[in-house]
Amino acid sequence: MKNPIHHITLTVNDAEVSAAWYLALLGEATVIHRAGPDWKRIRLNFPTGLVIGFTQHDAAPKNQTFSHLNVGLDHIGLACETKDEVFEWAAKIDELEFERGPIEDVPYGWVVTARDPDNIPIEFFCAK
């Protein structure tokens, strides 16, 4: 099994806002809209094979902010092939004027982290 994870779907405050943020950062994708009686979802299929969905539930409390301290998701890690690619992502994040942390040289790799509109950390990571 080459890559066992097919997709990730995040619960968000505003599916349109989240989809626009990820498209600005990660580039063009096929956009698929889906809805149920009390939810809507936007799914982004990127040419790289990455698939991210954003679900907005009508019954969810409004304007929640994600916290990695809650049980569940801590962050999303996207693979980079080289250290230079991590620096390129940092530059793109800066160009888009999105908030990000420092570029870190950790014992197992290089990483830079941004936070999406719901405060979910998106990590660009290159293993050493």
N, C-alpha and C positions, 0 to 999 in steps of 0.2 A: 504494500500500500504506500504510494508515493507521498501523498498529503492527505491524512485522514479527515481534516477539517474542511467541510464543504463551504460553509458560510458562517457569519456571525450576525445576529440581529440584536440591536440595542433598543431598549425602551427609552424614548426621548420625550421632551416637552413639546417640541414642534418638529415634525418629520421634514417639512419643507426647509426649515432653517438648517437642520442637521445635514440633510442631503446636499444643500448648496455649499456648506462648509467643506464637506469631504470632497465634493467635486472640484472646488477651488484648489484644495490642497493636492489631491491625488490625480486630477486630470479627468479626461473624458471617460464616460461609462454609459452603458445601456441602462436606462432608467425605466423601472417597471413599477406601476402603481397598483395597489390592491387595497380593498377595504372590506370591512365587515360591519355588522350593525352598530358596534360601539368602538371601533378602532379603524385606523388607516395605517398603511405601510408603504414605504418607498424602498425599493431594492435597487442597489447599484451593482451592476456586473461590469467589472473593470477588465480590460483586455489581458491583464496579467493573470487572470483567474481569480483574483480577489473578489469576494462577494460580501457586501455589507448591507444589512437592512436596518431600517429605522421605523419602529412602531410607536404610534401615538395612540394611547388609550384614553377614551373620553372620561372614564371613571377615575383616572389617576389624579392624585392631588396636583394642583397647578404649580408651576415654577419651582419644582424640586431641583436640587443640585446633587449631582452624583457625588458619592463619597466612597473611596476605596476602602474605608474602614468597615463598611457593611459587608455581610457575607454575600459572596457572588463574585462578580467581575472585579479585578484589581486594575488591569490596564489591557490595552491591545498592543501587541508588539508586531511591527512590520519589518521584515528582513531586508537588510542592506548587504550588498556583496563586499563592499570595501569601506574602510574608514572614511575615505573621501566622499563616499555617497552619503554618509551621516552628516558631514559638513555641508553637502549640497542641500539636503533636506532642511537643515538649520537655516541656510540662506533663503530657501523658498518660504519657510515659515515667517522669517523676518520680512521678506518682500510682501507677503500677504498681510503683514501687521497682526499676525496671530500671536498670542502669548506662548512662550516656550521657556523651558528651563535651560540650564547650561549644557554644553556638550561635555559629556562625562567619559573619562577613561576609567572604566571599572575593571576589576580583575579578569572578567570573562568577556569583555568586549567594549565597543564604543557605542554611545547612545545619546540621543537627544529626544526630549519629550515635549509634546504640545498638549493642550487641553481643548477638547471640542466645545461646542456651545452649551453642553450639559455638564461640563467639567470632567468628562471621561478622558483619562490620559491615553494618548496615542504615542507610542514609543517607536522610533526608528533605530534599529539595532543591527550592529555588525559584530559577529563573534570573532574573538581573537584566535 
